[in-house]
């Protein structure tokens, strides 16, 4: 079975998340594209870029675990997607441990956090939501050993 190309993965992710919006009301695919671009800008490889496009797909029920298991993706890409999929009731420490234990996952999570915590993106939210999310992202950065990671998000 031939592996899905990055263009095919992107098209699948965009279709799976069609109609979904982020907390600011923007099309969710913009976040996926920003994370994929962030992975690319940080030197990520094609398996990590594919995982970036799919990183929220199972968690958000846009695609099923069964789909992921059968998909024409590398075992590494699938492992990264699974590592980044939060489970109901899962403590943040357990989630962070899984990300750290999965080769290639930390770079994708770093790009995800970079976009989620982008001040331009947070500025569109109400003050309470902005404060809550800023604290949440800072806690996750600390659990992942990224607390000194203050690089600006790549892009315009």
Helices and strands as residue ranges (DSSP letters): H 6-16, H 28-41, H 46-54, H 65-70, H 75-84, H 92-101, H 105-116, H 119-122, H 127-143
